[in-house]
Amino acid sequence: MTVLVGTSGWQYKDWRDVLYPPERPQRLWLEEYARNFATVESNNAFYRLPTEENFADWRDRTPAGFVMAIKASRFLTHIKRLRDPEEPVRRLMSHAAGLGPRLGPVLLQLPPTLRADAALLDTCLGCFPDGTRVAVEPRHASWWTDEIRDVLQRRGAALCWADQWSRPVTPLWRTADWGYLRLHQGRAEPWPRYGRRALHTWVRRIADTWPDTADVYTYFNNDPGGAAVLDAITFAHEVSAEGRSVTRTPEGRATTE
């Protein structure tokens, strides 16, 4: 199993002195990030879809083997609410093609007010090109049914495991031969850090669910104060201590709780 560890985004000014040296200009932060991490979850497309040229520029600025997960446009998930998905999915994937071999999974984060609709989800997942890894993060309790689980399994889509306050807020279903985990905020100090025990628990859940050959993408979304960077380091250490393969993280201080 390879656990790919990164953060949700990289353009945070308060990461200076945590990840980015003070003398490093912001225009070179992606290169610095990719030197330290092997994957990132890009939220840019959620707010405004980058051009194919933008994606190609990110490809050229990152090393071979680097993986960029893409959060799908809010036009698809929050405005259209998964209705009429053909055009927005086609536009997203045609632009993201600029990443070439750097393209990783696509994340569909659904609005918390969107209730379960198996047919809508099935149609949307069917619009993605064959071989695309799609992770789905529902945020309404009505989605936790056997029917939804069956759709995800049949389409080979991963249920995104999500954490809030060091607790799962989704079922721990394995619906694909790969996994996707997002950690939004922990309970440790200073906020929004995670404690070592909480991170170790997530490592054990991953190890108990997927075989050694599976890819499990793990992204820390608790960006304030560089918490995501520091927790990613700790998490990677915990994965390695379990004897599992894990991608690179920066040298730095890990959580000691």
URKASUL-V88751 format. One record per residue. N is the residue number from 1. BURIAL is + if it has 24 or more other ideal C-beta (glycine too) atoms within 12 Angstrom, else -. D_FIRST is the distance of its C-alpha to the first C-alpha in whole Angstrom. Layout:
n: {N:N}
burial: {BURIAL:BURIAL}
d_first: {D_FIRST:D_FIRST}
//
This chain:
n: {1:2:3:4:5:6:7:8:9:10:11:12:13:14:15:16:17:18:19:20:21:22:23:24:25:26:27:28:29:30:31:32:33:34:35:36:37:38:39:40:41:42:43:44:45:46:47:48:49:50:51:52:53:54:55:56:57:58:59:60:61:62:63:64:65:66:67:68:69:70:71:72:73:74:75:76:77:78:79:80:81:82:83:84:85:86:87:88:89:90:91:92:93:94:95:96:97:98:99:100:101:102:103:104:105:106:107:108:109:110:111:112:113:114:115:116:117:118:119:120:121:122:123:124:125:126:127:128:129:130:131:132:133:134:135:136:137:138:139:140:141:142:143:144:145:146:147:148:149:150:151:152:153:154:155:156:157:158:159:160:161:162:163:164:165:166:167:168:169:170:171:172:173:174:175:176:177:178:179:180:181:182:183:184:185:186:187:188:189:190:191:192:193:194:195:196:197:198:199:200:201:202:203:204:205:206:207:208:209:210:211:212:213:214:215:216:217:218:219:220:221:222:223:224:225:226:227:228:229:230:231:232:233:234:235:236:237:238:239:240:241:242:243:244:245:246:247:248:249:250:251:252:253:254:255:256:257}
burial: {+:+:+:+:+:+:+:+:+:+:+:+:-:-:+:-:-:+:+:+:-:-:-:-:-:-:-:-:+:+:-:+:+:+:-:+:+:+:+:+:+:+:+:+:+:+:-:-:+:+:-:-:-:+:+:-:-:+:+:-:+:+:-:-:-:+:+:+:+:+:+:+:+:+:-:+:+:-:-:+:+:+:-:-:+:-:-:+:+:-:-:+:+:-:+:+:+:+:+:-:-:+:+:+:+:+:+:+:+:+:-:-:-:+:-:+:-:+:-:+:+:+:-:+:+:-:+:+:-:-:-:+:+:+:+:+:+:+:+:-:-:-:+:-:-:-:-:+:+:-:+:+:-:-:+:+:+:+:+:+:+:+:+:-:-:+:-:+:+:+:-:+:+:+:+:+:-:+:+:+:+:+:+:+:+:+:+:+:-:-:-:+:+:+:+:+:-:+:+:+:+:+:+:-:+:+:+:-:+:+:-:-:-:+:+:+:+:+:+:+:+:+:+:+:-:+:+:+:+:+:+:+:+:+:+:+:+:+:+:+:-:+:-:+:+:+:+:+:+:+:-:-:-:+:+:-:-}
d_first: {0:4:6:10:12:16:19:21:24:25:29:30:33:33:30:32:32:29:27:29:32:36:37:34:36:34:34:31:29:26:26:26:23:21:22:20:17:15:16:18:20:23:26:29:29:29:32:34:32:32:33:31:33:31:28:29:30:27:25:27:27:23:22:20:16:17:16:19:18:22:23:26:30:32:34:32:30:33:36:36:34:32:35:36:33:33:35:33:29:31:32:29:27:30:30:26:26:28:24:23:20:19:19:16:17:20:21:24:25:28:31:32:35:33:33:31:32:30:32:32:28:28:30:29:25:27:28:25:25:23:19:19:17:19:18:21:22:25:28:30:30:31:28:27:28:27:28:26:23:24:25:21:20:22:22:18:18:16:18:17:17:20:21:25:26:23:23:21:24:22:21:18:17:14:16:14:11:9:10:13:14:18:20:23:25:25:28:28:31:31:31:28:26:23:24:21:21:21:17:16:17:15:12:13:13:10:8:11:11:7:6:3:4:5:6:8:11:13:16:19:22:25:26:30:30:27:25:22:22:23:20:17:18:18:15:13:15:14:10:11:14:11:10:6:6:8:11:14:17:21:22:24:25:23:24:25:26}
//
